[in-house]
C-alpha cells in the first residue's frame, strides 16, 4: 500500500472547517458499515423533484472549495490506511451533483461469491448469478457490478473489490420508477463545492450501463463534473486516487421521453476510489 504522503499541514484547516461548517462529524453512526452518516436522510433530492443545482441541490449554502476539500479530507483520512470510495450522484442529463457519500474500510481480498452475498444483504440485488450476472471482468481491482435486467422489477449493485463493502444499490422498474437502496443516506451536494480546480485529474473510469446508455463522451463529461468538485483535491491531500467507476443508472426502462431521450430519473453514479 502506498504510504500516506506528508501533507498533514492541512489538518488544522480541516479541523477548523469541520467545526465551523456544522455539517456533521463524519462518524459512522448509521446502520451502513463503513458509511459516513450525518447527511440528509433518504437523499431523494433529484432532478425529478425540482433540484436547484445552484446550491448543490440541497438548499444548503455551497461551501468554498478550500473548506469543502478540507472537510472531505477529514472524512477520508479518519482511519489511517483505510480504502475509501467517494460515491457521487449526478443528474444524468444536467450533470448537477445530487449528493454524495463516503464509504471506507480496511483492505480485504474479496471473491465474487462474497461480493454477491454482501450485495444481496445490503441492497436486495445481486445474489443470484443467473438473474443478475456480473458486468465486471474476472477479479476486478475496483468493483464488482451486478445487474438484473428487469422483466418487471430489477436492479443493480456494486461492491468494492478492495474492501468488500457495498458502495451502491438501486432498483430498476420497467415502465415505473426504481429507488436507490444503498447507501441509505446521502450527504448534501453543497458540501463538495463547485468550480474547483482539481489538484490532479480523476483517471478514466471503468464504465457500466445499468439501464442508462453510456458512451465515451458522456462518461468523460460526468467524470469532469466530479473533478470540478472538492473530491480530487481532498483525496490528494494525503493519499492518492486509485481508480474510478462510472455507472449509468436508470430507475426505469421501457419509457422514452417526448424527445427520445432518457427518463427524468436517470443518474450517473461515479465511484472514486482512494487510499
N, C-alpha and C positions, 0 to 999 in steps of 0.2 A: 504494500500500500504506500502511496506517495506521502512522505512526511508533510505535516501541516507547515505552510510557509510562515516565515517570521514576519507577519504583518499585524501583529497584535496591537499596534498603535491605534487601531480603530476601536478597541474595546471601550475606552472611556466614552467616546462619542456614541457608541451603540447603547451603552447603559443609559446615557442621558436621553437618547431618543426613545428607548423603551419606557422609561419612567415618565417622559413628558407626553407621549402620544396617546396614552390611555387606551391602547388597542389590544390589551391582553398581555399576559406574562409569558406566553409561548409554552406553557407547561401542558403536558398531556393529561387533561382531566376528563377526557371523553372515553367512550367505550371502544374507540378505534385504536388498536395497538399502534404506537409509533406516530399517531396523528397529532399535530399541534392544534389544540382547541382554542377557543377564545374568539373565533369569528362569529358571524351571524349564523344562527341555527337555520337549517334546511337549505340555505343557499340558493333557493329557486329565484334568483334575480337574473332574468334572461331577457333576450330581445322580445320575446313574445309578451312579456309583462311590461313592456314600455320602459326599458332601462335607459337612463340618461348617461351616455358614455363620458360626458364632460367631467363627471366626478368619479369615474370608475364604476358607475352603475350601482352605487350603494346608497347615495345620499350623504356619504361621509366626505369630509374635506380631503382632497387629494394631497398626499404627502409629497414634499420635495424629494428629489432623487437621492440626496445625501442621507436624509433621515430615513427614507424607505430602505435604502441599501443597508444602513446600519442596523435597523430593526430586524430585517430579514436575516442578516448575518448572525445575529444573536441566536435566532431560532435554529439556523443550520449548524452552528458550531457549539451548541449547548452540550452535546455529547461528543467528547473527543474521539475521533476515529470512526464515527458513525458514517454509514452510507445514507444519503438522503435523496429524495425525489421531490422536486417542486412541481406540483400539478397545477397547471394554469388552464382555465376555461376561457375560450374566446367565442364570441358570436361568429358563426360560420361565414356570414356574408360581410359584415362590417368590420370584423376582427377586433371589436371592442372587448376589453377584458371584463369578464363577468364575475370572477372570483378566483381564489387560489387556495391551496393547502400544502403543508409541508409534512412529509412522511419520512421518518428516519428510523434506522435500526442498525444493529451490528451486522457485519458481513456474514453471509451464510452461503452454503452450497445448496442449491435448490433443484430438485428434479421436477419434471413435468407433472408427475403424479402428485407431488406435494403442492405445487402451484395450483393444480386443479382443485384439490381439497380445500385449500385456503380461499380460492376464488368463490367456490360454491358456498362456503360457510359465510363469507362476508357479503357477497353480492347476490347470491341466488343463481348465478350463471357460471358456466364453465366446467361443471363437474362431470358431465357426460361427454366423452371424447367423440362419440358418434354423432351427437346432436350439436356439439359446439367444438368444431375442430380448431386446432392451434393454427394461427396465422403466422406465427414467428418461425424462423428457421430452427433446426435442432440445436440444442444447447446455446440459447441466446445469451449474450453478455449484458443485455439491458432489461428486457421484459418479456414475459410470456403474455400473449394476447389470444384470448379465446372469443369466438364469435358464433353465436347461434342465430342463423338467419330465420326470421320469423315466418311461420306459416300464418299464425295469428299473433303469437307472442314470442319474442326472442330477446336477445341481449348480448352484451359484451362485457368482458372483464379483463383487467390487466394486473399482473402480479410482478413485482420486482424480482428479477433473476439474481440480484445482488444481496437481497435481504429476505426474500420470501414473503414480504408484506404486500397486501393488496394496495394498489395505487389508483384503481378506477374500476367502477362497475356502473352499468346503466342499461335500462330496458329499451327495447325497440319493439314498437307495435305496428302491425300492418293496418293502415288507414286509421290510426289513432295516435296516441302520444305516450311514449315511454318516459320513465323518470330515472334520474340518477340515484343509484342505491348506495354508492360508496365513492368518496368519503361521505359520511352522513352530515357533515357540516363544512362550511366554506368560510374562509376569511375574506373580508371585503377587498374588492379590487383596488380601492383607493389607497390601500397600504403599499401597493407596488409602485406608486408614482407613474409618471408618463413622460415621454420625450427625453428619456435618459440616454446618455452616450454610453454604450457598453464598454466595459473595461477590455473584454475580449468577446468575440462573437460566439454564438451558440453553434456548434457543429451541425452539419446537415443531418437531419433526423432520419430514423427508420420510419417510413410512413405505412399506415394501415388504413384501409377503408372498413369501417364498421357501420355500413349503411350509407354514409355520405361519400360522394365521389372525391377522390384526391388526385392531384396531378403535381408534377414538379413545381410549376409556378405557384400554385395555390399553397402548397406546403411551405415553400420558401417565404411567401408573404406572411403566413401565420407565424412562422418562427421569427421573422423580422419584427413582428408586432411584440412578441415576448422579449426580444432582445432590446427593445426600446423601453422596457421597464427596468426596475432595480434588480431583477433576477440575476443577470450575468455578473454585475459588479459585486453583489452580495456574496456570491459563490467564490469569486476570485479573491476576496479579501484575505482568506487564509486556507484556501483549498483549490480545487480545480473542477471544471465541468468535464465529466467523463463520457457524456453522450446524451442523446435526446431521442424521443419517440413522439410521433405525431399521429393522433387518431382522428379520422374524420367520422364523427359520431352523429348518426341520425336517430332522433327519437321516434320517427315514424318512417315507414317505407310504403310505397304504393300510392302516395299522394304527390301530385305535381301542382306547383303554383301556376297562376294565370300566365306568367311569363315563361313557364317551362323550367323554372329554377328549383332549388332545393326548398324543403319546407321550412317554415319560420323557426322551428325549434332546434335546428341543426347546430352543432357546435364543433369547434376544434378542442381537443384535449391534448395539451402539449406537456410531456413529461421530460423535465430537465434533471438529469442525474448528476450528483456531485459527491465528492469525498474530501 
